[in-house]
Amino acid sequence: MDKVMRLASERGVVLFSKSSCCLCYAVKILFQELGVTPTIHEIDQDPEGREMERALMRLGCNTPVPAVFIEGKLVGSTNEVMSLHLGGGLIPLVKPYQTLC
Amino acid sequence: MFSFYNYVLCCLFMLFFSSSLYISMYCFLPDFKLSNAYNINLTCTKAASIISSRSMDFPSTQFVPSRTMGTYEPIHQIGMWGENFKSIDSPNISPSMIVDVANKLENESETTSHELLAPSGKYDQDASKPLDKIQRRLAQNREAARKSRLRKKTYVQQLENSRLKLIQLEQELERARQQGLYAGGALEVGHLGISGAVNTGIAAFEMGYERWMEEQNKLICELRSALNAQTSDIELRILVESGMSHYLELFRMKSGVAKADVFYVMSGTWKTSAERFFSWIGGFRPSELLKVLVPQIDPLTDHQILEVCNLKQSCQQAEDALSQGMEKLQETVSATLASGQMGQGTYLPQVAIAMEKLEALVNFVNQADHLRKETLQQMSYILTTRQAARGLLALGEYIQRLQALSTVWANRPREPA
C-alpha cells in the first residue's frame, strides 16, 4: 500500500498498468495522442505486484489496472478517463505535462 | 395388369378394412346404431370401387355408391360385389363370408334390426362353420391394429424428438460457426455444454431487441410529428429524455448479452447487413454518430461550435485508442495460439492461455458502448432541447435508412448464374 501511495503521489500523470493488459495499452495510446508521457508502473513486472494490485483495489478501483493518478489524485480506470476526456475535463488536468512537438 | 393374387389381396384388405372399421365403431361408440352399418357398407363399397377401378377390369359404374340407399340396399350392394367376384376365379373368397361378417357384427350390436337381418336369412346356412374362424381372425385383427397404432405413436414421438434435437443442433452449430469456436474434437463437447445458457441469453436479447426496435420506431414518429407541429420545449424535453433513456436501455441489454456471449455482440448478428458493415466493436462508431448528427442541428452558436469541435476531437482520440487496444488484443491472442510447436495436433495449453486473454474482449465491448453512451450524453448537454430532438430524429432516421438499404440490397435483382 505504501509503495502504491508513494508512487501515486509522484508529480504528473501516473499510470499503473500490466504489460499484458490491452485496455491499459489503449489508455497509454490515448495519453500518447494527447502528447502526455505518463509515468508507467507495470505491476506484473514488479516483485510486489500482488500487494500493489490489492492496494489499488482498496483505493476504489474496480479493476486494479489501468489506474490513472494525476497530481496524486485518483482519476480512475478506463471508464473514468474516457468520460473525463469526452467531457473536456482531461486536457486541462494534463496540460502542464503535455509535450506537444 | 390383373392377377389372381391381386384379387386375393384386395379382398382380404376389404374384409379387414370393413371389419376393423365396424369393430372400431363398435368399440368406441357404445351406442353404435345399426343405421351406421349403412355407412360402413357404403364405405366398403366405396373402397371396393376405388380398388376395383384401379386394378380390376370391372366397369366402375356398377360400384357407384348411392346416397339414397335404403336399409335394404347395402346387402344388395354386397351381394353385387360378391357376385362380381364370383365371376372371376377366386375360390378362396366367398361373398357369403363377407355378408356373414356383417351379419355377425350386427348380431352383436346392442340394437338389432330385424329388417336388416331378414333378407340375409338365405345366407345363414354358412354362418356357423367359419364363425369361430372369423371371430378369431377379428380378434387377431383387433390386436394387430392396436399394436400397429401403438407402434405408430411411438414412431411419431421419436420423429418429433429427433426433429427438435436436429433444430437445436443446427442452432448450436450456427452459433459455433459464428463464434469460430468450432475446433473439432475435444472442444466441441465443452462448447455444446454451455450453449444452453448462452442461447437463452441470446434468445432473450433478440426478443428484447425486437421490442426495442418497435419502440424506437414509435419514438422516431413521435419526434417527427412533434417537431413538425411546433410543440413546446417542455414536451420536446420529455421526448428527448425518452429517446436518451431508450438508448441507455439498449446499452444495458448489450452489456447483459456480452457477458453471455461476447462474440455474438461483436458479430452484430441482430442488426441488418448494412448496419453490420459500419460496426465498430459491436456497435456504431461514436465519431460516425457525430458526423451524421452535426449537419442536422444547424444553426449552432459559436460556443456550441467550439464545444462540438472539442467533442469530435476527444471522441476521435478515444476511438483511436480503443481501436489500437483491440489490435493489440488480436495480436496477443494470435501470438498465443501460434506459440509452441505446431504439427503435433496438441493445442489445449495454447487455447487455455488464449482464453484468458480473450476475456479482455468483454471489457473492450463495454468500453466501446461506454464511449457511445458518453458521446450521446455530451451532445445532449451541448445542445438545446429542440436541437437535441432534431439530433435524435436524425440519428433514428439514419439507422432506418441503413435498414432500408439492407432490405433493398437483399432484394435486388440478380443476374442469372
Interface residues (C-beta under 8 A of the other chain):
Chain A: S20 C21 C22 L23 Y25 A26 V27 I29 L30 E33 L34 T63 T78 N79 M82 S83 H85 L86 G87 G88 L90 I91
Chain B: E307 N310 L311 S314 C315 Q317 A318 D320 A321 L322 Q324 G325 M326 K328 L329 T332 K357 A360 N363 F364 Q367 H370 L371 E374 T375 Q378
